């Protein structure tokens, strides 16, 4: 498994064709905090999608844990990727490359969380408790992966970020007069 993670990591580094140690422009404390809050809010809304779709597949369609979880996870990942790329990390990087990196993250996370969740649920733990714990683990690991691997070097590069930068420059010019 460690070899798979290393392979995923190196593929993501070479896919973007940037120096390995290239860093983002330094974000202010306020920008870092705002980024974390946005990620948490978008993840919470994605969590609602995941729980609602899981409940639908688990209770209405009566699917076993693992297919209900996988479908719900896929729906929430697509939603979360779209919003976080645009509004949280404000990245203008190549969408297919960014999506490939996220897909590679889930190539590791999904089998482990599906297998582990099914095992824990089989031991008698309520499937919604298993889902909540898995979602919490996903929240933390995905934020770190997105922040430091997927969007490394491309944070605040999209049109929204450029407009904010222009507003800040105009505000500074007004204050200097």
C-alpha positions as CSV (number, residue, x, y, z in Angstrom):
1,X,0.0,0.0,0.0
2,X,2.9,2.4,0.8
3,X,4.3,1.7,-2.7
4,X,0.9,2.6,-4.2
5,X,0.8,5.8,-2.3
6,X,4.3,6.8,-3.4
7,X,3.4,6.0,-7.0
8,X,0.2,8.2,-6.7
9,X,2.3,11.0,-5.2
10,X,4.9,10.9,-7.9
11,X,2.4,10.7,-10.7
12,X,0.7,13.8,-9.4
13,X,4.0,15.7,-9.2
14,X,5.0,14.9,-12.7
15,X,1.5,15.4,-14.1
16,X,1.7,19.1,-13.4
17,X,5.2,19.5,-14.8
18,X,6.3,21.9,-12.1
19,X,9.3,21.8,-9.8
20,X,8.8,19.4,-6.9
21,X,9.5,22.1,-4.3
22,X,7.6,24.9,-5.9
23,X,5.5,26.6,-3.2
24,X,2.4,28.8,-3.4
25,X,2.5,32.5,-2.8
26,X,2.3,32.9,0.9
27,X,-1.3,33.1,2.1
28,X,-2.2,35.4,5.0
29,X,-3.6,34.0,8.2
30,X,-7.0,35.4,7.2
31,X,-6.8,33.8,3.7
32,X,-5.8,30.4,5.3
33,X,-8.7,30.7,7.8
34,X,-11.2,31.6,5.1
35,X,-9.9,28.8,2.9
36,X,-10.5,26.3,5.8
37,X,-13.9,27.7,6.6
38,X,-15.0,27.5,2.9
39,X,-13.7,24.0,2.6
40,X,-15.6,23.0,5.8
41,X,-18.8,24.5,4.6
42,X,-18.6,23.0,1.1
43,X,-17.7,19.7,2.7
44,X,-20.6,19.9,5.0
45,X,-23.0,20.5,2.1
46,X,-21.3,17.6,0.2
47,X,-21.8,15.6,3.4
48,X,-25.5,16.3,3.3
49,X,-25.6,15.0,-0.3
50,X,-23.6,12.0,0.8
51,X,-25.8,11.1,3.8
52,X,-29.0,11.8,1.9
53,X,-28.0,9.7,-1.1
54,X,-26.6,7.0,1.2
55,X,-30.0,6.9,3.1
56,X,-31.9,6.7,-0.2
57,X,-29.8,3.8,-1.4
58,X,-29.6,2.1,2.0
59,X,-33.2,2.5,3.2
60,X,-35.3,2.8,0.0
61,X,-33.3,0.7,-2.5
62,X,-32.1,-1.5,0.3
63,X,-28.6,-1.8,-1.1
64,X,-25.8,-3.4,1.0
65,X,-23.5,-0.9,2.8
66,X,-20.6,-0.9,0.2
67,X,-22.6,0.0,-3.0
68,X,-24.7,2.5,-1.2
69,X,-21.5,4.1,0.2
70,X,-19.7,4.1,-3.1
71,X,-22.5,5.8,-5.0
72,X,-23.0,8.3,-2.3
73,X,-19.3,9.0,-2.1
74,X,-19.0,9.5,-5.9
75,X,-21.9,12.0,-5.9
76,X,-20.4,14.0,-3.0
77,X,-16.9,14.0,-4.5
78,X,-18.0,15.4,-7.8
79,X,-19.9,18.2,-6.1
80,X,-17.2,19.0,-3.6
81,X,-14.4,19.0,-6.2
82,X,-16.4,21.5,-8.4
83,X,-17.1,24.0,-5.6
84,X,-13.7,23.8,-3.9
85,X,-11.7,24.2,-7.0
86,X,-13.7,27.3,-8.0
87,X,-14.4,29.0,-4.7
88,X,-12.1,27.6,-2.0
89,X,-8.7,27.2,-3.7
90,X,-9.6,29.5,-6.7
91,X,-7.5,27.4,-9.0
92,X,-7.1,28.0,-12.7
93,X,-5.0,24.8,-13.1
94,X,-5.8,22.2,-15.7
95,X,-9.2,20.6,-14.7
96,X,-8.4,17.1,-16.0
97,X,-5.0,17.1,-14.2
98,X,-6.6,18.3,-10.9
99,X,-9.4,15.7,-11.3
100,X,-6.9,13.0,-12.0
101,X,-5.1,13.9,-8.8
102,X,-8.3,13.7,-6.8
103,X,-9.2,10.5,-8.5
104,X,-5.9,9.0,-7.5
105,X,-6.5,10.1,-3.9
106,X,-9.8,8.2,-4.0
107,X,-8.1,5.2,-5.6
108,X,-6.4,4.8,-2.2
109,X,-9.1,6.2,0.1
110,X,-12.1,4.5,-1.4
111,X,-11.0,0.9,-1.2
112,X,-9.6,1.3,2.3
113,X,-12.7,3.1,3.6
114,X,-15.1,0.8,1.8
115,X,-13.3,-2.3,3.1
116,X,-12.9,-0.9,6.6
117,X,-16.4,0.5,6.8
118,X,-17.9,-2.8,5.7
119,X,-15.8,-4.7,8.3
120,X,-16.8,-2.3,11.1
121,X,-20.4,-2.4,10.1
122,X,-20.3,-6.3,10.0
123,X,-19.1,-6.2,13.7
124,X,-22.5,-4.6,14.6
125,X,-21.6,-0.9,14.5
126,X,-24.5,1.2,13.1
127,X,-23.9,2.0,9.4
128,X,-24.5,5.7,10.0
129,X,-21.9,5.9,12.7
130,X,-19.5,4.1,10.3
131,X,-20.4,6.6,7.6
132,X,-19.9,9.6,10.0
133,X,-16.4,8.4,11.0
134,X,-15.5,7.7,7.4
135,X,-16.7,11.2,6.4
136,X,-14.7,12.9,9.1
137,X,-11.5,11.0,8.0
138,X,-12.3,11.9,4.4
139,X,-12.7,15.6,5.3
140,X,-9.3,15.9,7.0
141,X,-7.3,13.9,4.5
142,X,-8.9,15.4,1.4
143,X,-8.3,19.0,2.6
144,X,-4.6,18.2,3.2
145,X,-4.3,16.4,-0.1
146,X,-6.1,19.2,-2.1
147,X,-4.2,22.0,-0.3
148,X,-0.7,20.6,-0.6
149,X,-0.8,18.3,-3.7
150,X,-3.8,19.0,-6.0
151,X,-3.7,22.8,-5.9
152,X,-0.1,23.4,-4.8
153,X,1.3,26.2,-7.0
154,X,-2.1,27.2,-8.4
155,X,-4.0,28.7,-5.4
156,X,-5.7,32.0,-6.1
157,X,-5.0,31.9,-9.9
158,X,-8.6,31.8,-11.3
159,X,-10.7,34.8,-12.4
160,X,-12.3,35.2,-9.0
161,X,-8.9,35.5,-7.3
162,X,-7.7,37.9,-10.0
163,X,-10.8,40.2,-9.5
164,X,-10.2,40.2,-5.7
165,X,-6.5,41.1,-6.3
166,X,-7.5,44.0,-8.5
167,X,-10.0,45.2,-5.9
168,X,-7.2,45.1,-3.2
169,X,-4.8,47.0,-5.4
170,X,-7.5,49.7,-6.1
171,X,-8.2,49.9,-2.4
172,X,-4.5,50.3,-1.6
173,X,-4.2,53.1,-4.3
174,X,-7.2,54.9,-2.7
175,X,-5.6,54.7,0.7
176,X,-2.3,56.0,-0.5
177,X,-3.8,59.1,-2.0
